[in-house]
Amino acid sequence: MSAAPETHPPSSADRLDAATRVVVKIGSALLVDQASGRLRRHWLDGVASDLAAWRAAGKEILLVSSGAIALGRRQMGLPRGPLKLEESQAAAAVGQIRLAHAWQEVLAAHQIPVAQVLLTLDDTENRRRYLNARSTLGTLMKLGAVPVINENDTVATTEIRYGDNDRLAARVAEMATAEVLVLLSDIDGLYSADPGRDAAARRFDLIEEVTPAIAAMAGASSSGVGSGGMVTKIAAARLALGAGCSMVIASGRRDRPLTALAQGAPCTWFVAQKSPRTARKLWIAGNLAPKGRLTVDAGAARALAQGRSLLPAGVVAVDGRFERGDAVVVADAEGRELARGLVAYGIEDARRIAGHKSGEIEALLGYRGRDEMIHRDDLAVTGP
């Protein structure tokens, strides 16, 4: 376990105020009443008001919302308890419509458009699918919509499922370079033991590293509605911290739970030690094997040193075998490595547009691609 070195650590309000992009994950047990199987509409209205307030404060919001299977199983008359895979998929297909419609209604009251995005494990691990999903999420937020994300249970098989939305939320936070991931749960944080069984259990306010001792404190889900538990939240914390995203576990049992969190409600913060952008650039620079090389002219080399994107006009040679989204080395005319980045075009298209202005890309390729060969967010300077 790691205690924070700060004498006066930032409050929840400070951390949330500093974040410009936030992922909020909401579990089935909060959205769906366990006794009736019905949507908790009053609670959902309160969450929508919280999200609208954050939006008004300039934050970009992504929602990861469970509840499709829980809603669908009631409508289809499926029994309580474990379901067969095909029953879960059928329940998800029915319940996802109700879930998306519910979010659309409550956020429409605040003039906030909603987009439905369904993902599987493959979508966040396959490079091309990852890039497409990342681009779509970014465009939706740029256009002012709130993406409502869920696992695509209708088509997912055991081999390609996350199985819980805590880890999916962490992957979304990584994909979207969010600064904060909020996990609204039926418990208000991580405890040293199960507080329902051990009166001496204490809640941790701040964790900086997920150590084996921290992981050992996790237990299984007991809600009977969702598939997650503290084990999946600890796994999510590992993913989030690795991506430079701080994560907080807070109770969703209150009305207006996000407002309560910002006002100091009990919670556990997992605090990242680097920013999402720094984490991403370190990953690009050190964790990916390059599949090719782009040689650039002196003007492009100066632009890279100033933190700018690499445009096609500055590329004088293209070598290797790479697809869109692969890592490549960027070198100067003498062969010195300047940077590494994720290229926006496969090698054949990259060769066609190299040396040309961005405005010529559509005429050269027959489609309108990105203006940059490598966007600055996907580029890490590694050389002089």
Short mmCIF file of the C-alpha atoms (twelve columns), coordinates in Angstrom:
data_MODEL
# 
_entry.id   MODEL 
# 
loop_
_atom_site.group_PDB 
_atom_site.id 
_atom_site.type_symbol 
_atom_site.label_atom_id 
_atom_site.label_alt_id 
_atom_site.label_comp_id 
_atom_site.label_asym_id 
_atom_site.label_seq_id 
_atom_site.Cartn_x 
_atom_site.Cartn_y 
_atom_site.Cartn_z 
_atom_site.pdbx_PDB_model_num 
ATOM 1   C CA . MET A 1   0.000   0.000   0.000   1 
ATOM 2   C CA . SER A 2   1.248   3.473   -0.805  1 
ATOM 3   C CA . ALA A 3   0.351   6.575   1.149   1 
ATOM 4   C CA . ALA A 4   0.305   9.966   -0.506  1 
ATOM 5   C CA . PRO A 5   3.318   12.206  0.198   1 
ATOM 6   C CA . GLU A 6   1.197   15.357  -0.009  1 
ATOM 7   C CA . THR A 7   0.731   17.299  3.219   1 
ATOM 8   C CA . HIS A 8   -2.533  18.731  1.963   1 
ATOM 9   C CA . PRO A 9   -3.734  16.414  -0.801  1 
ATOM 10  C CA . PRO A 10  -6.230  17.863  -3.262  1 
ATOM 11  C CA . SER A 11  -9.873  17.279  -2.454  1 
ATOM 12  C CA . SER A 12  -12.342 15.490  -4.700  1 
ATOM 13  C CA . ALA A 13  -13.592 18.889  -5.819  1 
ATOM 14  C CA . ASP A 14  -10.039 19.950  -6.765  1 
ATOM 15  C CA . ARG A 15  -9.387  16.814  -8.786  1 
ATOM 16  C CA . LEU A 16  -12.732 16.948  -10.547 1 
ATOM 17  C CA . ASP A 17  -12.415 20.687  -11.255 1 
ATOM 18  C CA . ALA A 18  -9.015  20.132  -12.869 1 
ATOM 19  C CA . ALA A 19  -10.315 17.420  -15.209 1 
ATOM 20  C CA . THR A 20  -11.527 18.409  -18.660 1 
ATOM 21  C CA . ARG A 21  -12.551 14.914  -19.778 1 
ATOM 22  C CA . VAL A 22  -14.233 12.448  -17.415 1 
ATOM 23  C CA . VAL A 23  -15.513 8.893   -17.830 1 
ATOM 24  C CA . VAL A 24  -18.402 7.940   -15.529 1 
ATOM 25  C CA . LYS A 25  -19.238 4.262   -15.097 1 
ATOM 26  C CA . ILE A 26  -22.629 3.260   -13.712 1 
ATOM 27  C CA . GLY A 27  -23.418 -0.303  -12.710 1 
ATOM 28  C CA . SER A 28  -26.569 -2.360  -13.096 1 
ATOM 29  C CA . ALA A 29  -27.288 -2.427  -9.369  1 
ATOM 30  C CA . LEU A 30  -27.622 1.369   -9.372  1 
ATOM 31  C CA . LEU A 31  -29.704 1.681   -12.526 1 
ATOM 32  C CA . VAL A 32  -32.103 -1.192  -11.925 1 
ATOM 33  C CA . ASP A 33  -34.171 -1.846  -8.808  1 
ATOM 34  C CA . GLN A 34  -33.270 -5.320  -7.593  1 
ATOM 35  C CA . ALA A 35  -36.761 -6.201  -6.385  1 
ATOM 36  C CA . SER A 36  -38.825 -5.052  -9.369  1 
ATOM 37  C CA . GLY A 37  -36.264 -5.139  -12.181 1 
ATOM 38  C CA . ARG A 38  -37.392 -1.655  -13.196 1 
ATOM 39  C CA . LEU A 39  -35.256 1.341   -14.076 1 
ATOM 40  C CA . ARG A 40  -34.703 3.765   -11.171 1 
ATOM 41  C CA . ARG A 41  -35.899 6.786   -13.110 1 
ATOM 42  C CA . HIS A 42  -35.791 9.366   -10.292 1 
ATOM 43  C CA . TRP A 43  -32.171 8.464   -9.563  1 
ATOM 44  C CA . LEU A 44  -31.333 8.621   -13.258 1 
ATOM 45  C CA . ASP A 45  -32.829 12.123  -13.476 1 
ATOM 46  C CA . GLY A 46  -30.484 13.202  -10.683 1 
ATOM 47  C CA . VAL A 47  -27.426 11.795  -12.441 1 
ATOM 48  C CA . ALA A 48  -28.477 13.597  -15.632 1 
ATOM 49  C CA . SER A 49  -28.631 16.879  -13.703 1 
ATOM 50  C CA . ASP A 50  -25.136 16.225  -12.347 1 
ATOM 51  C CA . LEU A 51  -23.799 15.502  -15.812 1 
ATOM 52  C CA . ALA A 52  -25.457 18.631  -17.206 1 
ATOM 53  C CA . ALA A 53  -23.769 20.721  -14.501 1 
ATOM 54  C CA . TRP A 54  -20.389 19.247  -15.404 1 
ATOM 55  C CA . ARG A 55  -21.031 19.911  -19.070 1 
ATOM 56  C CA . ALA A 56  -21.936 23.520  -18.286 1 
ATOM 57  C CA . ALA A 57  -18.599 23.783  -16.456 1 
ATOM 58  C CA . GLY A 58  -16.815 22.829  -19.677 1 
ATOM 59  C CA . LYS A 59  -16.191 19.119  -19.117 1 
ATOM 60  C CA . GLU A 60  -16.427 16.448  -21.794 1 
ATOM 61  C CA . ILE A 61  -18.283 13.403  -20.484 1 
ATOM 62  C CA . LEU A 62  -18.288 9.772   -21.556 1 
ATOM 63  C CA . LEU A 63  -20.743 7.370   -19.901 1 
ATOM 64  C CA . VAL A 64  -20.153 3.665   -19.518 1 
ATOM 65  C CA . SER A 65  -23.550 2.327   -18.546 1 
ATOM 66  C CA . SER A 66  -24.474 -1.210  -17.576 1 
ATOM 67  C CA . GLY A 67  -28.081 -2.356  -17.247 1 
ATOM 68  C CA . ALA A 68  -29.068 -3.800  -20.630 1 
ATOM 69  C CA . ILE A 69  -29.221 -7.426  -19.516 1 
ATOM 70  C CA . ALA A 70  -30.898 -6.549  -16.213 1 
ATOM 71  C CA . LEU A 71  -33.603 -4.560  -18.027 1 
ATOM 72  C CA . GLY A 72  -34.024 -7.063  -20.837 1 
ATOM 73  C CA . ARG A 73  -34.363 -10.141 -18.664 1 
ATOM 74  C CA . ARG A 74  -37.369 -8.692  -16.857 1 
ATOM 75  C CA . GLN A 75  -39.080 -7.693  -20.103 1 
ATOM 76  C CA . MET A 76  -38.478 -11.160 -21.572 1 
ATOM 77  C CA . GLY A 77  -39.581 -12.959 -18.399 1 
ATOM 78  C CA . LEU A 78  -36.228 -14.640 -17.826 1 
ATOM 79  C CA . PRO A 79  -35.649 -16.042 -14.318 1 
ATOM 80  C CA . ARG A 80  -33.298 -14.607 -11.722 1 
ATOM 81  C CA . GLY A 81  -29.895 -16.208 -11.455 1 
ATOM 82  C CA . PRO A 82  -27.259 -17.126 -14.041 1 
ATOM 83  C CA . LEU A 83  -28.342 -17.070 -17.680 1 
ATOM 84  C CA . LYS A 84  -27.066 -19.089 -20.623 1 
ATOM 85  C CA . LEU A 85  -24.897 -17.094 -23.047 1 
ATOM 86  C CA . GLU A 86  -27.638 -16.966 -25.680 1 
ATOM 87  C CA . GLU A 87  -30.178 -15.844 -23.045 1 
ATOM 88  C CA . SER A 88  -27.841 -13.056 -21.919 1 
ATOM 89  C CA . GLN A 89  -27.375 -11.956 -25.519 1 
ATOM 90  C CA . ALA A 90  -31.131 -11.938 -26.129 1 
ATOM 91  C CA . ALA A 91  -31.739 -9.984  -22.913 1 
ATOM 92  C CA . ALA A 92  -29.025 -7.496  -23.905 1 
ATOM 93  C CA . ALA A 93  -30.592 -6.984  -27.338 1 
ATOM 94  C CA . VAL A 94  -33.950 -6.128  -25.761 1 
ATOM 95  C CA . GLY A 95  -32.616 -4.191  -22.782 1 
ATOM 96  C CA . GLN A 96  -30.122 -2.070  -24.708 1 
ATOM 97  C CA . ILE A 97  -32.972 -0.318  -26.515 1 
ATOM 98  C CA . ARG A 98  -34.601 0.589   -23.213 1 
ATOM 99  C CA . LEU A 99  -31.295 1.638   -21.681 1 
ATOM 100 C CA . ALA A 100 -30.305 3.925   -24.562 1 
ATOM 101 C CA . HIS A 101 -33.781 5.439   -24.682 1 
ATOM 102 C CA . ALA A 102 -33.684 6.160   -20.938 1 
ATOM 103 C CA . TRP A 103 -30.393 8.042   -21.249 1 
ATOM 104 C CA . GLN A 104 -31.660 9.883   -24.290 1 
ATOM 105 C CA . GLU A 105 -34.760 11.048  -22.403 1 
ATOM 106 C CA . VAL A 106 -33.055 12.221  -19.224 1 
ATOM 107 C CA . LEU A 107 -30.269 14.084  -21.028 1 
ATOM 108 C CA . ALA A 108 -32.613 15.579  -23.616 1 
ATOM 109 C CA . ALA A 109 -34.206 17.467  -20.722 1 
ATOM 110 C CA . HIS A 110 -30.865 19.347  -20.545 1 
ATOM 111 C CA . GLN A 111 -30.546 19.720  -24.346 1 
ATOM 112 C CA . ILE A 112 -27.681 17.214  -24.427 1 
ATOM 113 C CA . PRO A 113 -27.566 14.819  -27.409 1 
ATOM 114 C CA . VAL A 114 -26.727 11.181  -26.732 1 
ATOM 115 C CA . ALA A 115 -24.897 8.626   -28.876 1 
ATOM 116 C CA . GLN A 116 -24.921 4.867   -28.339 1 
ATOM 117 C CA . VAL A 117 -21.570 3.075   -28.672 1 
ATOM 118 C CA . LEU A 118 -21.279 -0.708  -28.206 1 
ATOM 119 C CA . LEU A 119 -17.803 -2.209  -27.793 1 
ATOM 120 C CA . THR A 120 -16.198 -5.608  -27.283 1 
ATOM 121 C CA . LEU A 121 -12.769 -6.564  -25.999 1 
ATOM 122 C CA . ASP A 122 -11.612 -6.906  -29.614 1 
ATOM 123 C CA . ASP A 123 -12.591 -3.313  -30.330 1 
ATOM 124 C CA . THR A 124 -10.179 -2.004  -27.688 1 
ATOM 125 C CA . GLU A 125 -7.307  -4.414  -28.413 1 
ATOM 126 C CA . ASN A 126 -7.371  -4.713  -32.207 1 
ATOM 127 C CA . ARG A 127 -5.305  -1.745  -33.431 1 
ATOM 128 C CA . ARG A 128 -7.543  -0.714  -36.329 1 
ATOM 129 C CA . ARG A 129 -10.776 -1.083  -34.375 1 
ATOM 130 C CA . TYR A 130 -9.231  0.792   -31.458 1 
ATOM 131 C CA . LEU A 131 -8.310  3.712   -33.699 1 
ATOM 132 C CA . ASN A 132 -11.747 3.787   -35.300 1 
ATOM 133 C CA . ALA A 133 -13.479 3.719   -31.911 1 
ATOM 134 C CA . ARG A 134 -11.148 6.403   -30.543 1 
ATOM 135 C CA . SER A 135 -11.785 8.632   -33.545 1 
ATOM 136 C CA . THR A 136 -15.548 8.169   -33.251 1 
ATOM 137 C CA . LEU A 137 -15.593 9.001   -29.541 1 
ATOM 138 C CA . GLY A 138 -13.460 12.097  -30.135 1 
ATOM 139 C CA . THR A 139 -15.704 13.299  -32.946 1 
ATOM 140 C CA . LEU A 140 -18.875 12.742  -30.896 1 
ATOM 141 C CA . MET A 141 -17.499 14.833  -28.042 1 
ATOM 142 C CA . LYS A 142 -16.304 17.522  -30.434 1 
ATOM 143 C CA . LEU A 143 -19.863 17.707  -31.808 1 
ATOM 144 C CA . GLY A 144 -21.294 18.070  -28.300 1 
ATOM 145 C CA . ALA A 145 -22.750 14.575  -27.791 1 
ATOM 146 C CA . VAL A 146 -22.349 12.357  -24.739 1 
ATOM 147 C CA . PRO A 147 -21.323 8.838   -25.794 1 
ATOM 148 C CA . VAL A 148 -23.184 6.184   -23.790 1 
ATOM 149 C CA . ILE A 149 -21.007 3.087   -23.970 1 
ATOM 150 C CA . ASN A 150 -21.787 -0.512  -23.100 1 
ATOM 151 C CA . GLU A 151 -20.311 -3.882  -23.913 1 
ATOM 152 C CA . ASN A 152 -21.748 -5.359  -27.090 1 
ATOM 153 C CA . ASP A 153 -23.204 -8.398  -25.307 1 
ATOM 154 C CA . THR A 154 -25.461 -9.248  -28.246 1 
ATOM 155 C CA . VAL A 155 -22.540 -10.431 -30.388 1 
ATOM 156 C CA . ALA A 156 -19.739 -10.977 -27.867 1 
ATOM 157 C CA . THR A 157 -18.689 -14.529 -27.040 1 
ATOM 158 C CA . THR A 158 -16.876 -15.700 -23.929 1 
ATOM 159 C CA . GLU A 159 -13.533 -15.270 -25.677 1 
ATOM 160 C CA . ILE A 160 -14.080 -11.625 -26.659 1 
ATOM 161 C CA . ARG A 161 -15.992 -10.318 -23.625 1 
ATOM 162 C CA . TYR A 162 -14.798 -8.075  -20.864 1 
ATOM 163 C CA . GLY A 163 -17.479 -9.584  -18.647 1 
ATOM 164 C CA . ASP A 164 -17.733 -6.411  -16.592 1 
ATOM 165 C CA . ASN A 165 -17.919 -2.711  -17.356 1 
ATOM 166 C CA . ASP A 166 -15.332 -1.596  -14.801 1 
ATOM 167 C CA . ARG A 167 -12.454 -2.740  -17.002 1 
ATOM 168 C CA . LEU A 168 -14.248 -1.580  -20.124 1 
ATOM 169 C CA . ALA A 169 -14.572 1.869   -18.525 1 
ATOM 170 C CA . ALA A 170 -10.831 1.923   -17.833 1 
ATOM 171 C CA . ARG A 171 -10.115 1.040   -21.479 1 
ATOM 172 C CA . VAL A 172 -12.461 3.799   -22.603 1 
ATOM 173 C CA . ALA A 173 -10.673 6.252   -20.297 1 
ATOM 174 C CA . GLU A 174 -7.356  5.208   -21.833 1 
ATOM 175 C CA . MET A 175 -8.764  5.435   -25.362 1 
ATOM 176 C CA . ALA A 176 -10.225 8.897   -24.737 1 
ATOM 177 C CA . THR A 177 -7.194  10.185  -22.738 1 
ATOM 178 C CA . ALA A 178 -9.520  11.091  -19.860 1 
ATOM 179 C CA . GLU A 179 -8.037  12.569  -16.701 1 
ATOM 180 C CA . VAL A 180 -10.561 11.012  -14.308 1 
ATOM 181 C CA . LEU A 181 -12.593 7.791   -14.224 1 
ATOM 182 C CA . VAL A 182 -15.513 7.765   -11.769 1 
ATOM 183 C CA . LEU A 183 -16.829 4.347   -10.766 1 
ATOM 184 C CA . LEU A 184 -20.210 4.773   -9.110  1 
ATOM 185 C CA . SER A 185 -20.773 1.693   -7.009  1 
ATOM 186 C CA . ASP A 186 -22.900 0.239   -4.226  1 
ATOM 187 C CA . ILE A 187 -19.967 0.859   -1.870  1 
ATOM 188 C CA . ASP A 188 -18.162 4.123   -1.158  1 
ATOM 189 C CA . GLY A 189 -14.600 2.963   -1.689  1 
ATOM 190 C CA . LEU A 190 -12.001 0.298   -1.043  1 
ATOM 191 C CA . TYR A 191 -11.951 -1.124  2.482   1 
ATOM 192 C CA . SER A 192 -9.340  -3.145  4.329   1 
ATOM 193 C CA . ALA A 193 -11.981 -5.889  4.689   1 
ATOM 194 C CA . ASP A 194 -15.633 -6.424  3.835   1 
ATOM 195 C CA . PRO A 195 -17.378 -3.686  5.888   1 
ATOM 196 C CA . GLY A 196 -20.579 -5.755  5.874   1 
ATOM 197 C CA . ARG A 197 -18.825 -8.500  7.824   1 
ATOM 198 C CA . ASP A 198 -16.027 -6.732  9.685   1 
ATOM 199 C CA . ALA A 199 -16.914 -3.724  11.838  1 
ATOM 200 C CA . ALA A 200 -13.218 -2.827  12.076  1 
ATOM 201 C CA . ALA A 201 -12.821 -2.489  8.295   1 
ATOM 202 C CA . ARG A 202 -11.503 0.911   7.288   1 
ATOM 203 C CA . ARG A 203 -11.853 2.759   4.019   1 
ATOM 204 C CA . PHE A 204 -8.775  4.073   2.201   1 
ATOM 205 C CA . ASP A 205 -8.981  7.682   1.072   1 
ATOM 206 C CA . LEU A 206 -5.987  7.710   -1.262  1 
ATOM 207 C CA . ILE A 207 -4.001  5.053   -3.122  1 
ATOM 208 C CA . GLU A 208 -1.100  5.796   -5.452  1 
ATOM 209 C CA . GLU A 209 -0.141  2.266   -6.480  1 
ATOM 210 C CA . VAL A 210 -2.057  -0.985  -6.808  1 
ATOM 211 C CA . THR A 211 0.212   -3.281  -4.802  1 
ATOM 212 C CA . PRO A 212 -0.395  -7.001  -4.110  1 
ATOM 213 C CA . ALA A 213 -1.620  -6.006  -0.649  1 
ATOM 214 C CA . ILE A 214 -4.226  -3.673  -2.179  1 
ATOM 215 C CA . ALA A 215 -5.324  -6.313  -4.684  1 
ATOM 216 C CA . ALA A 216 -5.729  -8.872  -1.878  1 
ATOM 217 C CA . MET A 217 -8.414  -6.714  -0.245  1 
ATOM 218 C CA . ALA A 218 -10.818 -7.125  -3.166  1 
ATOM 219 C CA . GLY A 219 -13.879 -9.350  -2.925  1 
ATOM 220 C CA . ALA A 220 -16.595 -10.670 -5.221  1 
ATOM 221 C CA . SER A 221 -19.798 -8.930  -6.317  1 
ATOM 222 C CA . SER A 222 -22.746 -9.417  -3.992  1 
ATOM 223 C CA . SER A 223 -25.374 -7.271  -5.701  1 
ATOM 224 C CA . GLY A 224 -27.010 -10.111 -7.609  1 
ATOM 225 C CA . VAL A 225 -27.574 -7.742  -10.540 1 
ATOM 226 C CA . GLY A 226 -24.155 -6.838  -11.964 1 
ATOM 227 C CA . SER A 227 -21.123 -8.900  -12.912 1 
ATOM 228 C CA . GLY A 228 -18.489 -6.735  -11.264 1 
ATOM 229 C CA . GLY A 229 -17.047 -6.508  -7.777  1 
ATOM 230 C CA . MET A 230 -14.022 -4.982  -6.067  1 
ATOM 231 C CA . VAL A 231 -11.753 -7.386  -7.990  1 
ATOM 232 C CA . THR A 232 -12.774 -5.787  -11.288 1 
ATOM 233 C CA . LYS A 233 -12.436 -2.300  -9.815  1 
ATOM 234 C CA . ILE A 234 -8.863  -3.000  -8.765  1 
ATOM 235 C CA . ALA A 235 -8.154  -4.308  -12.276 1 
ATOM 236 C CA . ALA A 236 -9.695  -1.124  -13.664 1 
ATOM 237 C CA . ALA A 237 -7.503  0.965   -11.367 1 
ATOM 238 C CA . ARG A 238 -4.373  -0.728  -12.719 1 
ATOM 239 C CA . LEU A 239 -5.416  0.026   -16.289 1 
ATOM 240 C CA . ALA A 240 -6.412  3.612   -15.524 1 
ATOM 241 C CA . LEU A 241 -3.269  4.486   -13.569 1 
ATOM 242 C CA . GLY A 242 -1.118  3.021   -16.330 1 
ATOM 243 C CA . ALA A 243 -2.840  5.383   -18.753 1 
ATOM 244 C CA . GLY A 244 -2.279  8.420   -16.516 1 
ATOM 245 C CA . CYS A 245 -5.939  8.566   -15.484 1 
ATOM 246 C CA . SER A 246 -6.918  8.945   -11.832 1 
ATOM 247 C CA . MET A 247 -9.835  6.795   -10.688 1 
ATOM 248 C CA . VAL A 248 -12.320 7.202   -7.869  1 
ATOM 249 C CA . ILE A 249 -14.700 4.659   -6.347  1 
ATOM 250 C CA . ALA A 250 -17.722 6.408   -4.859  1 
ATOM 251 C CA . SER A 251 -21.189 5.450   -3.699  1 
ATOM 252 C CA . GLY A 252 -23.968 5.810   -6.226  1 
ATOM 253 C CA . ARG A 253 -26.641 5.114   -3.649  1 
ATOM 254 C CA . ARG A 254 -27.177 8.819   -3.002  1 
ATOM 255 C CA . ASP A 255 -29.389 11.100  -5.079  1 
ATOM 256 C CA . ARG A 256 -27.176 13.389  -7.185  1 
ATOM 257 C CA . PRO A 257 -24.134 11.135  -6.548  1 
ATOM 258 C CA . LEU A 258 -21.681 13.164  -8.641  1 
ATOM 259 C CA . THR A 259 -22.586 16.364  -6.819  1 
ATOM 260 C CA . ALA A 260 -22.144 14.518  -3.531  1 
ATOM 261 C CA . LEU A 261 -18.710 13.329  -4.640  1 
ATOM 262 C CA . ALA A 262 -17.627 16.864  -5.544  1 
ATOM 263 C CA . GLN A 263 -18.900 18.076  -2.166  1 
ATOM 264 C CA . GLY A 264 -16.719 15.658  -0.235  1 
ATOM 265 C CA . ALA A 265 -18.688 12.422  0.065   1 
ATOM 266 C CA . PRO A 266 -16.568 9.462   1.266   1 
ATOM 267 C CA . CYS A 267 -14.652 7.744   -1.536  1 
ATOM 268 C CA . THR A 268 -11.341 6.157   -2.501  1 
ATOM 269 C CA . TRP A 269 -9.086  7.934   -4.994  1 
ATOM 270 C CA . PHE A 270 -6.483  6.061   -7.032  1 
ATOM 271 C CA . VAL A 271 -4.173  8.892   -8.064  1 
ATOM 272 C CA . ALA A 272 -2.166  8.743   -11.296 1 
ATOM 273 C CA . GLN A 273 1.415   9.973   -11.092 1 
ATOM 274 C CA . LYS A 274 1.520   11.237  -14.674 1 
ATOM 275 C CA . SER A 275 -0.905  12.878  -17.100 1 
ATOM 276 C CA . PRO A 276 -2.780  10.884  -19.769 1 
ATOM 277 C CA . ARG A 277 -0.821  12.617  -22.526 1 
ATOM 278 C CA . THR A 278 2.530   11.888  -20.868 1 
ATOM 279 C CA . ALA A 279 1.558   8.254   -20.299 1 
ATOM 280 C CA . ARG A 280 0.495   7.869   -23.908 1 
ATOM 281 C CA . LYS A 281 3.694   9.372   -25.280 1 
ATOM 282 C CA . LEU A 282 5.828   7.159   -23.026 1 
ATOM 283 C CA . TRP A 283 3.894   4.133   -24.306 1 
ATOM 284 C CA . ILE A 284 4.433   5.171   -27.923 1 
ATOM 285 C CA . ALA A 285 8.124   5.875   -27.376 1 
ATOM 286 C CA . GLY A 286 9.025   2.743   -25.452 1 
ATOM 287 C CA . ASN A 287 6.433   -0.012  -25.744 1 
ATOM 288 C CA . LEU A 288 5.745   -0.403  -29.463 1 
ATOM 289 C CA . ALA A 289 7.971   -2.059  -32.055 1 
ATOM 290 C CA . PRO A 290 8.165   0.234   -35.115 1 
ATOM 291 C CA . LYS A 291 6.920   -1.238  -38.394 1 
ATOM 292 C CA . GLY A 292 8.420   1.389   -40.693 1 
ATOM 293 C CA . ARG A 293 10.303  4.651   -41.140 1 
ATOM 294 C CA . LEU A 294 9.362   8.098   -42.401 1 
ATOM 295 C CA . THR A 295 12.220  10.348  -43.491 1 
ATOM 296 C CA . VAL A 296 11.468  14.069  -43.202 1 
ATOM 297 C CA . ASP A 297 12.965  17.314  -44.434 1 
ATOM 298 C CA . ALA A 298 14.538  20.014  -42.284 1 
ATOM 299 C CA . GLY A 299 11.316  22.018  -41.994 1 
ATOM 300 C CA . ALA A 300 9.375   19.047  -40.696 1 
ATOM 301 C CA . ALA A 301 12.198  18.235  -38.263 1 
ATOM 302 C CA . ARG A 302 11.952  21.750  -36.799 1 
ATOM 303 C CA . ALA A 303 8.165   21.436  -36.528 1 
ATOM 304 C CA . LEU A 304 8.475   18.154  -34.610 1 
ATOM 305 C CA . ALA A 305 10.958  19.722  -32.183 1 
ATOM 306 C CA . GLN A 306 8.349   22.437  -31.517 1 
ATOM 307 C CA . GLY A 307 5.706   19.859  -30.628 1 
ATOM 308 C CA . ARG A 308 3.756   20.077  -33.898 1 
ATOM 309 C CA . SER A 309 2.210   17.321  -36.004 1 
ATOM 310 C CA . LEU A 310 3.955   15.696  -38.945 1 
ATOM 311 C CA . LEU A 311 2.283   16.736  -42.211 1 
ATOM 312 C CA . PRO A 312 2.606   14.786  -45.481 1 
ATOM 313 C CA . ALA A 313 4.375   17.709  -47.150 1 
ATOM 314 C CA . GLY A 314 7.414   17.243  -44.908 1 
ATOM 315 C CA . VAL A 315 7.874   13.524  -45.658 1 
ATOM 316 C CA . VAL A 316 10.507  12.756  -48.288 1 
ATOM 317 C CA . ALA A 317 10.687  8.939   -48.031 1 
ATOM 318 C CA . VAL A 318 8.520   6.079   -46.734 1 
ATOM 319 C CA . ASP A 319 9.931   2.635   -45.876 1 
ATOM 320 C CA . GLY A 320 8.765   -0.531  -44.150 1 
ATOM 321 C CA . ARG A 321 5.530   -2.519  -43.979 1 
ATOM 322 C CA . PHE A 322 2.887   -0.876  -41.864 1 
ATOM 323 C CA . GLU A 323 -0.849  -0.361  -41.596 1 
ATOM 324 C CA . ARG A 324 -2.814  2.602   -40.307 1 
ATOM 325 C CA . GLY A 325 -2.198  2.948   -36.584 1 
ATOM 326 C CA . ASP A 326 1.147   1.126   -36.516 1 
ATOM 327 C CA . ALA A 327 4.190   2.661   -34.865 1 
ATOM 328 C CA . VAL A 328 6.868   4.125   -37.130 1 
ATOM 329 C CA . VAL A 329 10.191  5.875   -36.635 1 
ATOM 330 C CA . VAL A 330 10.544  9.443   -37.907 1 
ATOM 331 C CA . ALA A 331 14.106  10.255  -38.998 1 
ATOM 332 C CA . ASP A 332 15.952  13.126  -40.614 1 
ATOM 333 C CA . ALA A 333 17.842  12.962  -43.917 1 
ATOM 334 C CA . GLU A 334 21.004  11.749  -42.110 1 
ATOM 335 C CA . GLY A 335 19.091  8.808   -40.615 1 
ATOM 336 C CA . ARG A 336 18.960  10.152  -37.050 1 
ATOM 337 C CA . GLU A 337 15.808  9.194   -35.143 1 
ATOM 338 C CA . LEU A 338 13.734  12.244  -34.243 1 
ATOM 339 C CA . ALA A 339 10.475  10.736  -33.011 1 
ATOM 340 C CA . ARG A 340 8.157   7.744   -32.971 1 
ATOM 341 C CA . GLY A 341 4.472   7.876   -33.675 1 
ATOM 342 C CA . LEU A 342 1.295   6.145   -34.765 1 
ATOM 343 C CA . VAL A 343 0.906   6.750   -38.473 1 
ATOM 344 C CA . ALA A 344 -2.519  7.755   -39.819 1 
ATOM 345 C CA . TYR A 345 -2.076  5.934   -43.164 1 
ATOM 346 C CA . GLY A 346 -0.970  2.527   -44.383 1 
ATOM 347 C CA . ILE A 347 2.253   2.397   -46.336 1 
ATOM 348 C CA . GLU A 348 0.757   2.555   -49.843 1 
ATOM 349 C CA . ASP A 349 -1.355  5.616   -49.057 1 
ATOM 350 C CA . ALA A 350 1.531   7.180   -47.135 1 
ATOM 351 C CA . ARG A 351 3.726   6.881   -50.225 1 
ATOM 352 C CA . ARG A 352 1.057   8.472   -52.410 1 
ATOM 353 C CA . ILE A 353 0.662   11.567  -50.245 1 
ATOM 354 C CA . ALA A 354 4.295   12.005  -49.117 1 
ATOM 355 C CA . GLY A 355 5.592   15.393  -50.189 1 
ATOM 356 C CA . HIS A 356 2.109   16.737  -50.921 1 
ATOM 357 C CA . LYS A 357 0.032   19.351  -49.110 1 
ATOM 358 C CA . SER A 358 -2.797  18.167  -46.871 1 
ATOM 359 C CA . GLY A 359 -5.352  19.809  -49.150 1 
ATOM 360 C CA . GLU A 360 -4.347  17.409  -51.924 1 
ATOM 361 C CA . ILE A 361 -4.990  14.204  -49.965 1 
ATOM 362 C CA . GLU A 362 -8.569  13.651  -51.139 1 
ATOM 363 C CA . ALA A 363 -7.637  14.047  -54.805 1 
ATOM 364 C CA . LEU A 364 -4.677  11.678  -54.414 1 
ATOM 365 C CA . LEU A 365 -6.430  8.942   -52.419 1 
ATOM 366 C CA . GLY A 366 -10.064 9.310   -53.424 1 
ATOM 367 C CA . TYR A 367 -11.171 9.870   -49.838 1 
ATOM 368 C CA . ARG A 368 -10.734 12.549  -47.210 1 
ATOM 369 C CA . GLY A 369 -8.284  11.312  -44.616 1 
ATOM 370 C CA . ARG A 370 -6.558  13.090  -41.771 1 
ATOM 371 C CA . ASP A 371 -4.574  16.222  -42.542 1 
ATOM 372 C CA . GLU A 372 -1.603  14.864  -40.591 1 
ATOM 373 C CA . MET A 373 0.624   11.911  -41.392 1 
ATOM 374 C CA . ILE A 374 1.098   11.645  -37.612 1 
ATOM 375 C CA . HIS A 375 -0.945  13.820  -35.260 1 
ATOM 376 C CA . ARG A 376 1.009   15.421  -32.411 1 
ATOM 377 C CA . ASP A 377 -1.095  13.516  -29.844 1 
ATOM 378 C CA . ASP A 378 0.168   10.276  -31.420 1 
ATOM 379 C CA . LEU A 379 3.808   11.359  -31.622 1 
ATOM 380 C CA . ALA A 380 6.625   11.185  -29.079 1 
ATOM 381 C CA . VAL A 381 9.882   13.074  -29.697 1 
ATOM 382 C CA . THR A 382 12.770  10.675  -29.024 1 
ATOM 383 C CA . GLY A 383 15.752  12.349  -30.672 1 
ATOM 384 C CA . PRO A 384 17.660  15.639  -30.501 1 
# 
